[in-house]
Amino acid sequence: MVKVLFQLLVIGCSFFSCSTEKSEIETLINDLNIHVEGINAIIVVPLDGCSGCIHKTVNFMAENVGRKNIAYVITDYGIKRAKMMHLYEQENPMLFMDSKARARKLGLVKFYPVLYNLDSDNPQGIELTALTIDSVFHELKSQF
């Protein structure tokens, strides 16, 4: 009986987490006025996180500036770091600035950039760590 109860609790928590993450990404999309028509993925980049991963993500963004199917959300408390990285100077319609760190407050991002696949019914985040970032970007280039 305890085992069945535990399994139901785990399943319930898993389901709640997925639906919560979906509603949180939808909240961020609405708050930043991101029009998702044609967008397959959103990459959320915390500027106060892993510097190597941030730079790889910003480089990927610069290399793929013409692609209209990936949106980038740069999140931080304030605009100082984004200005120092010249992100405000970039002419990329798929770049959205989150200077109030909404993504962090919603729990969508922590230390590493996170990729959300919007084609999925439950867009779960994939952290772009030093171990995964190169393979994920390679896959993104070939998919989208």
SETILUM-101882 format. One record per residue: residue number from 1; x, y, z of N, C-alpha, C in turn. Coordinates in Angstrom, 1 decimal. Layout:
BEGIN
+-----+--------+---------+--------+---------+----------+--------+--------+---------+--------+
!   k ! n_east ! n_north !   n_up ! ca_east ! ca_north !  ca_up ! c_east ! c_north !   c_up !
+-----+--------+---------+--------+---------+----------+--------+--------+---------+--------+
! NUM !      X !       Y !      Z !       X !        Y !      Z !      X !       Y !      Z !
...
+-----+--------+---------+--------+---------+----------+--------+--------+---------+--------+
//
This chain:
BEGIN
+-----+--------+---------+--------+---------+----------+--------+--------+---------+--------+
!   k ! n_east ! n_north !   n_up ! ca_east ! ca_north !  ca_up ! c_east ! c_north !   c_up !
+-----+--------+---------+--------+---------+----------+--------+--------+---------+--------+
!   1 !    0.8 !    -1.2 !    0.0 !     0.0 !      0.0 !    0.0 !    0.9 !     1.3 !    0.0 !
!   2 !    1.9 !     1.3 !    0.8 !     2.8 !      2.4 !    0.9 !    3.5 !     2.6 !   -0.4 !
!   3 !    3.9 !     1.5 !   -1.1 !     4.6 !      1.5 !   -2.3 !    3.7 !     2.1 !   -3.4 !
!   4 !    2.5 !     1.7 !   -3.5 !     1.5 !      2.3 !   -4.4 !    1.3 !     3.8 !   -4.2 !
!   5 !    1.2 !     4.1 !   -3.0 !     1.0 !      5.5 !   -2.6 !    2.2 !     6.4 !   -3.0 !
!   6 !    3.4 !     5.8 !   -2.8 !     4.6 !      6.5 !   -3.2 !    4.7 !     6.7 !   -4.7 !
!   7 !    4.3 !     5.6 !   -5.5 !     4.3 !      5.7 !   -6.9 !    3.3 !     6.8 !   -7.4 !
!   8 !    2.2 !     6.8 !   -6.8 !     1.2 !      7.8 !   -7.2 !    1.7 !     9.2 !   -6.9 !
!   9 !    2.4 !     9.4 !   -5.8 !     3.0 !     10.7 !   -5.4 !    4.0 !    11.1 !   -6.4 !
!  10 !    4.9 !    10.2 !   -6.8 !     5.9 !     10.5 !   -7.8 !    5.3 !    10.8 !   -9.1 !
!  11 !    4.3 !    10.1 !   -9.6 !     3.7 !     10.3 !  -10.9 !    3.0 !    11.7 !  -10.8 !
!  12 !    2.3 !    11.9 !   -9.7 !     1.6 !     13.2 !   -9.5 !    2.6 !    14.4 !   -9.5 !
!  13 !    3.7 !    14.2 !   -8.8 !     4.7 !     15.3 !   -8.8 !    5.3 !    15.5 !  -10.2 !
!  14 !    5.6 !    14.5 !  -10.9 !     6.1 !     14.6 !  -12.2 !    5.2 !    15.3 !  -13.2 !
!  15 !    3.9 !    14.9 !  -13.1 !     2.9 !     15.6 !  -13.9 !    2.8 !    17.0 !  -13.6 !
!  16 !    2.7 !    17.3 !  -12.3 !     2.6 !     18.7 !  -11.9 !    3.8 !    19.5 !  -12.3 !
!  17 !    5.0 !    19.0 !  -12.2 !     6.2 !     19.7 !  -12.6 !    6.1 !    20.0 !  -14.1 !
!  18 !    5.7 !    19.1 !  -14.9 !     5.6 !     19.3 !  -16.4 !    4.6 !    20.4 !  -16.7 !
!  19 !    3.5 !    20.3 !  -16.1 !     2.4 !     21.3 !  -16.4 !    2.8 !    22.7 !  -15.8 !
!  20 !    3.5 !    22.7 !  -14.7 !     3.9 !     23.9 !  -14.1 !    5.0 !    24.6 !  -15.0 !
!  21 !    5.9 !    23.8 !  -15.5 !     7.0 !     24.3 !  -16.4 !    6.4 !    24.9 !  -17.7 !
!  22 !    5.3 !    24.2 !  -18.2 !     4.7 !     24.7 !  -19.4 !    4.0 !    26.0 !  -19.1 !
!  23 !    3.3 !    26.1 !  -18.0 !     2.6 !     27.4 !  -17.7 !    3.6 !    28.5 !  -17.4 !
!  24 !    4.8 !    28.1 !  -16.8 !     5.8 !     29.1 !  -16.6 !    6.4 !    29.7 !  -17.9 !
!  25 !    6.7 !    28.8 !  -18.8 !     7.3 !     29.3 !  -20.1 !    6.2 !    30.1 !  -20.8 !
!  26 !    5.0 !    29.7 !  -20.7 !     3.9 !     30.5 !  -21.4 !    3.8 !    31.9 !  -20.7 !
!  27 !    4.0 !    32.0 !  -19.4 !     4.0 !     33.2 !  -18.7 !    5.1 !    34.1 !  -19.2 !
!  28 !    6.3 !    33.6 !  -19.3 !     7.4 !     34.3 !  -19.8 !    7.2 !    34.8 !  -21.2 !
!  29 !    6.7 !    34.0 !  -22.1 !     6.4 !     34.3 !  -23.4 !    5.4 !    35.5 !  -23.5 !
!  30 !    4.4 !    35.5 !  -22.6 !     3.4 !     36.6 !  -22.6 !    4.0 !    37.8 !  -22.0 !
!  31 !    4.8 !    37.7 !  -20.9 !     5.4 !     38.9 !  -20.3 !    6.3 !    39.6 !  -21.2 !
!  32 !    7.1 !    38.9 !  -22.1 !     8.0 !     39.5 !  -23.0 !    7.5 !    39.8 !  -24.4 !
!  33 !    6.2 !    39.5 !  -24.5 !     5.5 !     39.7 !  -25.8 !    6.2 !    39.0 !  -27.0 !
!  34 !    6.5 !    37.7 !  -26.8 !     7.2 !     36.9 !  -27.8 !    6.1 !    36.3 !  -28.6 !
!  35 !    6.1 !    36.6 !  -29.9 !     5.1 !     36.0 !  -30.8 !    5.7 !    34.6 !  -31.3 !
!  36 !    5.0 !    33.6 !  -30.9 !     5.6 !     32.2 !  -31.0 !    5.3 !    31.6 !  -32.4 !
!  37 !    4.6 !    32.3 !  -33.3 !     4.3 !     31.7 !  -34.6 !    5.6 !    31.4 !  -35.3 !
!  38 !    5.9 !    30.2 !  -35.7 !     7.1 !     29.8 !  -36.4 !    8.3 !    29.6 !  -35.5 !
!  39 !    8.1 !    29.8 !  -34.2 !     9.3 !     29.5 !  -33.3 !    9.2 !    28.1 !  -32.7 !
!  40 !   10.2 !    27.4 !  -32.9 !    10.3 !     26.0 !  -32.5 !   10.9 !    25.8 !  -31.1 !
!  41 !   11.8 !    26.8 !  -30.8 !    12.6 !     26.7 !  -29.5 !   12.9 !    28.0 !  -28.9 !
!  42 !   13.0 !    28.0 !  -27.6 !    13.4 !     29.2 !  -26.9 !   14.6 !    28.8 !  -26.0 !
!  43 !   15.7 !    29.6 !  -26.1 !    16.9 !     29.4 !  -25.3 !   16.9 !    30.6 !  -24.3 !
!  44 !   16.9 !    30.2 !  -23.0 !    16.9 !     31.2 !  -21.9 !   18.4 !    31.3 !  -21.4 !
!  45 !   19.0 !    32.5 !  -21.4 !    20.4 !     32.6 !  -21.0 !   20.5 !    33.5 !  -19.8 !
!  46 !   20.9 !    32.9 !  -18.7 !    21.2 !     33.7 !  -17.5 !   22.6 !    34.3 !  -17.5 !
!  47 !   22.7 !    35.6 !  -17.5 !    24.0 !     36.3 !  -17.7 !   24.8 !    36.1 !  -16.4 !
!  48 !   24.3 !    35.7 !  -15.3 !    25.1 !     35.5 !  -14.1 !   25.4 !    34.1 !  -13.9 !
!  49 !   25.4 !    33.3 !  -14.9 !    25.6 !     31.8 !  -14.8 !   27.0 !    31.4 !  -15.3 !
!  50 !   27.1 !    30.2 !  -15.8 !    28.3 !     29.7 !  -16.4 !   28.8 !    30.5 !  -17.5 !
!  51 !   29.9 !    31.2 !  -17.4 !    30.4 !     32.1 !  -18.4 !   30.8 !    31.4 !  -19.7 !
!  52 !   31.4 !    30.3 !  -19.6 !    31.7 !     29.5 !  -20.9 !   30.4 !    29.2 !  -21.6 !
!  53 !   29.4 !    28.7 !  -20.9 !    28.2 !     28.3 !  -21.6 !   27.4 !    29.5 !  -22.1 !
!  54 !   27.5 !    30.6 !  -21.4 !    26.9 !     31.9 !  -21.9 !   27.5 !    32.3 !  -23.2 !
!  55 !   28.9 !    32.3 !  -23.2 !    29.6 !     32.8 !  -24.4 !   29.3 !    31.9 !  -25.6 !
!  56 !   29.3 !    30.6 !  -25.4 !    28.9 !     29.6 !  -26.5 !   27.5 !    29.9 !  -27.0 !
!  57 !   26.6 !    30.2 !  -26.1 !    25.2 !     30.4 !  -26.5 !   25.1 !    31.8 !  -27.3 !
!  58 !   25.8 !    32.8 !  -26.8 !    25.8 !     34.1 !  -27.5 !   26.5 !    33.9 !  -28.9 !
!  59 !   27.5 !    33.1 !  -29.0 !    28.2 !     32.9 !  -30.3 !   27.2 !    32.1 !  -31.2 !
!  60 !   26.5 !    31.1 !  -30.7 !    25.6 !     30.4 !  -31.5 !   24.5 !    31.3 !  -32.0 !
!  61 !   24.0 !    32.2 !  -31.1 !    23.0 !     33.2 !  -31.5 !   23.5 !    34.1 !  -32.6 !
!  62 !   24.7 !    34.6 !  -32.5 !    25.3 !     35.4 !  -33.5 !   25.5 !    34.7 !  -34.9 !
!  63 !   25.9 !    33.4 !  -34.8 !    26.0 !     32.6 !  -36.0 !   24.7 !    32.3 !  -36.7 !
!  64 !   23.6 !    32.3 !  -35.9 !    22.3 !     31.9 !  -36.5 !   21.3 !    33.1 !  -36.4 !
!  65 !   21.8 !    34.3 !  -36.6 !    21.0 !     35.5 !  -36.4 !   19.8 !    35.5 !  -37.4 !
!  66 !   19.9 !    34.9 !  -38.6 !    18.9 !     35.0 !  -39.6 !   17.8 !    34.0 !  -39.4 !
!  67 !   18.0 !    33.0 !  -38.5 !    17.0 !     32.0 !  -38.2 !   15.8 !    32.5 !  -37.4 !
!  68 !   14.6 !    32.4 !  -37.9 !    13.5 !     33.0 !  -37.2 !   12.7 !    31.9 !  -36.4 !
!  69 !   13.3 !    30.7 !  -36.2 !    12.6 !     29.7 !  -35.5 !   13.2 !    29.4 !  -34.1 !
!  70 !   14.2 !    30.2 !  -33.7 !    14.7 !     30.0 !  -32.3 !   14.7 !    31.4 !  -31.7 !
!  71 !   14.1 !    31.6 !  -30.6 !    14.1 !     32.8 !  -29.8 !   15.1 !    32.7 !  -28.7 !
!  72 !   15.7 !    33.8 !  -28.3 !    16.7 !     33.9 !  -27.2 !   16.2 !    34.9 !  -26.2 !
!  73 !   16.2 !    34.5 !  -25.0 !    15.8 !     35.3 !  -23.9 !   17.0 !    35.5 !  -23.0 !
!  74 !   17.5 !    36.7 !  -22.9 !    18.7 !     37.1 !  -22.1 !   18.1 !    37.6 !  -20.8 !
!  75 !   18.4 !    36.9 !  -19.7 !    17.8 !     37.2 !  -18.4 !   18.9 !    37.6 !  -17.4 !
!  76 !   18.6 !    38.7 !  -16.7 !    19.5 !     39.2 !  -15.6 !   18.8 !    40.2 !  -14.8 !
!  77 !   19.3 !    40.5 !  -13.7 !    18.8 !     41.6 !  -12.8 !   19.4 !    42.9 !  -13.3 !
!  78 !   18.7 !    43.7 !  -14.1 !    19.3 !     44.9 !  -14.7 !   19.9 !    44.7 !  -16.1 !
!  79 !   20.5 !    45.7 !  -16.6 !    21.0 !     45.7 !  -18.0 !   22.5 !    45.8 !  -18.1 !
!  80 !   23.2 !    46.0 !  -17.0 !    24.7 !     46.3 !  -17.0 !   25.5 !    45.2 !  -17.8 !
!  81 !   25.3 !    43.9 !  -17.4 !    26.0 !     42.8 !  -18.1 !   25.7 !    42.7 !  -19.6 !
!  82 !   24.4 !    42.9 !  -19.9 !    24.0 !     42.8 !  -21.3 !   24.6 !    43.9 !  -22.1 !
!  83 !   24.7 !    45.1 !  -21.5 !    25.3 !     46.2 !  -22.2 !   26.8 !    46.0 !  -22.4 !
!  84 !   27.5 !    45.4 !  -21.3 !    28.9 !     45.1 !  -21.4 !   29.2 !    44.1 !  -22.5 !
!  85 !   28.2 !    43.2 !  -22.8 !    28.4 !     42.2 !  -23.8 !   27.9 !    42.7 !  -25.2 !
!  86 !   27.4 !    43.9 !  -25.2 !    26.9 !     44.5 !  -26.5 !   25.7 !    43.8 !  -27.0 !
!  87 !   24.9 !    43.2 !  -26.1 !    23.7 !     42.5 !  -26.5 !   22.6 !    43.5 !  -26.9 !
!  88 !   22.6 !    44.7 !  -26.4 !    21.6 !     45.7 !  -26.7 !   21.8 !    46.2 !  -28.1 !
!  89 !   23.0 !    46.1 !  -28.6 !    23.4 !     46.7 !  -29.9 !   23.1 !    45.7 !  -31.1 !
!  90 !   22.8 !    44.5 !  -30.7 !    22.5 !     43.5 !  -31.8 !   21.2 !    43.7 !  -32.4 !
!  91 !   21.1 !    43.6 !  -33.7 !    19.9 !     43.7 !  -34.5 !   19.4 !    42.3 !  -34.8 !
!  92 !   18.8 !    41.7 !  -33.8 !    18.2 !     40.4 !  -33.9 !   16.8 !    40.4 !  -33.4 !
!  93 !   15.8 !    40.3 !  -34.3 !    14.4 !     40.3 !  -33.8 !   14.0 !    39.1 !  -33.0 !
!  94 !   14.9 !    38.1 !  -32.9 !    14.6 !     36.9 !  -32.1 !   15.2 !    37.0 !  -30.7 !
!  95 !   15.8 !    38.2 !  -30.4 !    16.5 !     38.4 !  -29.1 !   15.6 !    39.2 !  -28.2 !
!  96 !   15.3 !    38.7 !  -27.0 !    14.4 !     39.3 !  -26.1 !   15.1 !    39.5 !  -24.7 !
!  97 !   15.1 !    40.8 !  -24.2 !    15.8 !     41.1 !  -23.0 !   14.9 !    41.0 !  -21.8 !
!  98 !   15.3 !    40.3 !  -20.8 !    14.5 !     40.1 !  -19.6 !   15.3 !    40.7 !  -18.4 !
!  99 !   15.3 !    42.1 !  -18.3 !    16.1 !     42.8 !  -17.4 !   15.5 !    42.7 !  -15.9 !
! 100 !   14.4 !    42.1 !  -15.8 !    13.8 !     41.9 !  -14.5 !   13.9 !    40.5 !  -14.0 !
! 101 !   14.7 !    39.7 !  -14.7 !    15.0 !     38.3 !  -14.4 !   13.7 !    37.5 !  -14.1 !
! 102 !   12.7 !    37.7 !  -15.0 !    11.4 !     37.0 !  -14.8 !   11.6 !    35.5 !  -14.9 !
! 103 !   12.5 !    35.1 !  -15.9 !    12.8 !     33.7 !  -16.1 !   13.3 !    33.0 !  -14.9 !
! 104 !   14.2 !    33.7 !  -14.2 !    14.8 !     33.1 !  -13.0 !   13.7 !    33.1 !  -11.9 !
! 105 !   12.9 !    34.1 !  -11.7 !    11.9 !     34.1 !  -10.7 !   10.8 !    33.0 !  -11.0 !
! 106 !   10.6 !    32.7 !  -12.3 !     9.6 !     31.7 !  -12.6 !   10.2 !    30.3 !  -12.5 !
! 107 !   11.6 !    30.2 !  -12.2 !    12.2 !     28.9 !  -12.1 !   12.6 !    28.2 !  -13.4 !
! 108 !   12.6 !    29.0 !  -14.5 !    12.9 !     28.4 !  -15.8 !   14.4 !    28.3 !  -16.1 !
! 109 !   15.2 !    29.0 !  -15.3 !    16.6 !     28.9 !  -15.5 !   17.3 !    29.1 !  -14.2 !
! 110 !   18.5 !    28.5 !  -14.1 !    19.3 !     28.7 !  -12.9 !   20.7 !    29.2 !  -13.2 !
! 111 !   21.6 !    28.2 !  -13.4 !    23.0 !     28.6 !  -13.6 !   23.4 !    28.5 !  -15.1 !
! 112 !   22.8 !    27.5 !  -15.8 !    23.1 !     27.3 !  -17.2 !   22.0 !    27.7 !  -18.1 !
! 113 !   22.4 !    28.1 !  -19.4 !    21.3 !     28.3 !  -20.3 !   20.4 !    27.1 !  -20.5 !
! 114 !   19.2 !    27.4 !  -20.8 !    18.2 !     26.3 !  -20.9 !   17.5 !    26.4 !  -22.2 !
! 115 !   17.3 !    25.2 !  -22.9 !    16.6 !     25.2 !  -24.2 !   15.2 !    24.6 !  -23.9 !
! 116 !   14.2 !    25.3 !  -24.4 !    12.8 !     24.8 !  -24.4 !   12.3 !    24.5 !  -25.8 !
! 117 !   11.9 !    23.3 !  -26.1 !    11.4 !     22.9 !  -27.4 !    9.9 !    23.2 !  -27.3 !
! 118 !    9.4 !    24.1 !  -28.1 !     8.0 !     24.5 !  -28.1 !    7.2 !    23.6 !  -28.9 !
! 119 !    7.8 !    22.7 !  -29.7 !     7.0 !     21.8 !  -30.5 !    6.4 !    20.7 !  -29.7 !
! 120 !    6.9 !    20.5 !  -28.5 !     6.4 !     19.5 !  -27.5 !    5.2 !    20.0 !  -26.8 !
! 121 !    4.3 !    19.1 !  -26.4 !     3.1 !     19.4 !  -25.6 !    3.6 !    19.9 !  -24.2 !
! 122 !    4.6 !    19.3 !  -23.7 !     5.2 !     19.7 !  -22.4 !    6.6 !    20.1 !  -22.6 !
! 123 !    6.8 !    21.4 !  -22.9 !     8.2 !     21.9 !  -23.2 !    9.1 !    21.9 !  -21.9 !
! 124 !    9.8 !    20.8 !  -21.7 !    10.7 !     20.7 !  -20.6 !   12.0 !    21.2 !  -21.0 !
! 125 !   12.7 !    21.9 !  -20.0 !    14.0 !     22.5 !  -20.3 !   15.1 !    21.5 !  -20.3 !
! 126 !   16.1 !    21.8 !  -21.2 !    17.3 !     21.0 !  -21.3 !   18.4 !    22.0 !  -20.9 !
! 127 !   19.1 !    21.7 !  -19.8 !    20.2 !     22.6 !  -19.4 !   21.4 !    22.4 !  -20.4 !
! 128 !   21.9 !    23.5 !  -20.8 !    23.0 !     23.5 !  -21.7 !   24.3 !    23.6 !  -20.9 !
! 129 !   24.8 !    22.5 !  -20.4 !    26.0 !     22.5 !  -19.6 !   27.2 !    22.3 !  -20.5 !
! 130 !   28.4 !    22.3 !  -19.9 !    29.6 !     22.1 !  -20.6 !   29.6 !    20.8 !  -21.3 !
! 131 !   28.9 !    19.8 !  -20.7 !    28.9 !     18.5 !  -21.3 !   27.9 !    18.3 !  -22.5 !
! 132 !   26.9 !    19.1 !  -22.5 !    25.8 !     18.9 !  -23.5 !   25.7 !    20.0 !  -24.5 !
! 133 !   26.3 !    21.2 !  -24.3 !    26.0 !     22.3 !  -25.1 !   26.4 !    22.1 !  -26.6 !
! 134 !   27.6 !    21.6 !  -26.8 !    28.0 !     21.4 !  -28.2 !   27.1 !    20.4 !  -29.0 !
! 135 !   26.8 !    19.3 !  -28.4 !    25.9 !     18.4 !  -29.1 !   24.5 !    18.9 !  -29.3 !
! 136 !   24.0 !    19.7 !  -28.3 !    22.6 !     20.3 !  -28.5 !   22.7 !    21.3 !  -29.6 !
! 137 !   23.7 !    22.2 !  -29.7 !    23.7 !     23.2 !  -30.8 !   23.9 !    22.5 !  -32.1 !
! 138 !   24.7 !    21.4 !  -32.2 !    24.9 !     20.7 !  -33.4 !   23.5 !    20.1 !  -33.9 !
! 139 !   22.8 !    19.6 !  -32.9 !    21.4 !     19.0 !  -33.2 !   20.5 !    20.2 !  -33.7 !
! 140 !   20.5 !    21.3 !  -33.0 !    19.7 !     22.4 !  -33.4 !   19.9 !    22.9 !  -34.8 !
! 141 !   21.2 !    23.0 !  -35.2 !    21.6 !     23.4 !  -36.5 !   21.0 !    22.5 !  -37.6 !
! 142 !   21.0 !    21.2 !  -37.3 !    20.5 !     20.2 !  -38.3 !   18.9 !    20.1 !  -38.2 !
! 143 !   18.3 !    20.3 !  -37.1 !    16.9 !     20.2 !  -37.0 !   16.1 !    21.3 !  -37.5 !
! 144 !   16.4 !    22.5 !  -36.9 !    15.6 !     23.7 !  -37.2 !   16.2 !    24.4 !  -38.4 !
+-----+--------+---------+--------+---------+----------+--------+--------+---------+--------+
//
